[in-house]
Amino acid sequence: MQHINSDLIDTEINICEKFKIKPSKIIIGYQTYDLLMHDPIFSDQVLRSSANPNKRRYRNIRIKLTQRAFQIEVV
């Protein structure tokens, strides 16, 4: 699972936008989130989005953390 980076989420978001679907949230497992925070593009956008960790966003889409270890879902 070390190959997880922001490109994976960007691809999912772009697919949604291609079909004119506005994603409302990104559901991320806690270990996936940890791996993504090592990606400078992802971490920079997330950390600058809000001082409150409960209101973090990526590309203006709300992030929801889950208890599942490895999960990425754009809803």
Summary of the structure (lengths in Angstrom):
residues: 75
radius of gyration: 11.5
end to end distance: 21.4
largest distance: 32.3
contacts: 194
relative contact order: 0.29
helix: 44%
strand: 21%
